């Protein structure tokens, strides 16, 4: 992805649409991050039901003009990044690794649906790392 394709927004969302944490990077695209996160759950669910995918061909993104909504699903939650432009394989791999580590650290709470302060703090750190992926790759 060209370096001029920034990450505009990121969130971690538990299955069922519960927002763990969201982060707006100052983009006019997103005025209220939690509302966007909450709206994303039914949109992603609709797309996946309307156009089912297989294990080898997972749902990856929604395009809207120059904006691309990237979704990476883990065992317990989804990492969503909104970027301007197109991602590269490094960004996708980074998303997967970040989500896997977050889920490993918080597996028992995620399994129980107990999203509390400690997990939200870890989620903020995780989203911070995820939204800086463009600087790394």
C-alpha positions in Angstrom: 0.0 0.0 0.0 1.4 3.5 -0.8 2.5 5.3 2.3 -0.1 8.0 1.5 -2.9 5.5 2.3 -3.4 6.2 6.0 -5.4 4.2 8.6 -8.3 6.4 9.5 -10.0 4.4 12.2 -9.6 1.2 14.2 -11.7 -0.9 16.5 -11.9 -4.3 18.3 -15.4 -5.6 18.4 -16.6 -8.7 20.3 -19.0 -11.1 18.5 -22.5 -9.8 19.0 -21.4 -6.3 18.2 -20.1 -5.3 21.6 -17.4 -2.6 21.2 -14.2 -3.5 23.2 -12.4 -0.3 22.1 -12.4 2.1 19.2 -9.9 4.7 18.0 -10.5 7.6 15.6 -7.3 9.0 14.1 -8.7 12.5 13.6 -10.4 11.7 10.4 -13.6 13.6 9.4 -14.8 10.2 8.2 -15.7 9.2 11.7 -17.2 11.7 14.2 -18.4 9.1 16.7 -16.3 6.0 16.6 -18.5 3.9 18.9 -21.6 4.5 16.7 -19.5 3.4 13.6 -18.3 0.3 15.4 -21.8 -0.6 16.4 -23.1 -0.1 12.9 -20.3 -2.2 11.4 -21.5 -5.4 13.2 -24.8 -5.7 11.3 -23.2 -4.6 8.0 -20.5 -7.3 8.2 -23.1 -9.9 9.2 -25.4 -8.9 6.3 -22.5 -9.1 3.8 -21.4 -12.5 5.1 -24.9 -13.9 5.0 -25.7 -12.6 1.6 -22.3 -13.6 0.1 -21.1 -16.6 2.1 -17.4 -17.4 2.0 -15.4 -20.5 2.7 -12.5 -21.2 5.1 -10.0 -20.6 2.2 -11.8 -17.5 1.0 -12.7 -15.3 4.0 -14.5 -12.0 3.9 -11.8 -9.3 3.8 -13.1 -5.8 3.1 -15.8 -3.5 2.0 -14.9 -0.8 -0.5 -16.5 2.6 -0.7 -14.8 4.9 -3.2 -11.2 5.5 -1.8 -12.2 4.1 1.6 -11.7 0.5 2.4 -13.0 -1.2 5.6 -10.8 -4.1 6.5 -12.1 -6.8 8.8 -10.1 -9.7 10.4 -12.1 -12.2 12.4 -10.5 -14.1 15.2 -11.9 -16.7 17.6 -13.7 -14.2 19.8 -13.6 -10.8 18.2 -13.0 -8.8 15.0 -10.3 -6.2 14.3 -11.6 -3.5 12.0 -9.4 -0.9 10.3 -10.6 1.7 7.9 -8.0 2.8 5.4 -7.8 5.2 2.6 -6.5 3.3 -0.4 -5.6 -0.4 -0.5 -3.7 -2.5 2.0 -0.8 -4.7 1.3 0.0 -8.2 2.5 2.1 -6.9 5.3 -0.8 -4.9 6.8 -3.0 -8.0 6.6 -0.4 -10.2 8.3 0.1 -7.5 11.0 -3.7 -7.4 11.7 -3.8 -11.2 12.1 -0.8 -11.3 14.4 -2.1 -8.4 16.6 -5.6 -9.9 16.9 -4.2 -13.4 17.7 -2.0 -12.0 20.5 -4.9 -9.9 21.9 -7.2 -13.0 22.0 -4.5 -15.1 23.6 -3.9 -12.6 26.4 -7.7 -12.1 27.0 -9.1 -15.5 26.1 -10.8 -16.4 29.4 -12.6 -12.9 29.6 -13.5 -13.0 25.9 -14.9 -16.5 26.2 -17.1 -15.4 29.1 -18.0 -12.1 27.4 -16.6 -10.2 30.4 -15.3 -7.0 28.8 -13.9 -5.0 31.7 -11.3 -2.3 32.4 -8.2 -4.4 32.1 -9.3 -5.8 28.7 -10.3 -2.3 27.5 -6.8 -1.0 28.4 -5.2 -3.9 26.6 -7.5 -3.2 23.7 -6.4 0.4 23.6 -2.8 -0.7 23.4 -3.7 -3.2 20.7 -5.5 -0.7 18.6 -2.7 1.8 19.0 -0.3 -0.9 17.6 -2.7 -1.7 14.8 -3.3 1.9 13.8 0.5 2.4 13.6 1.0 -0.6 11.2 1.2 1.7 8.2 4.3 3.3 9.8 5.9 -0.2 10.2 5.1 -1.7 6.8 
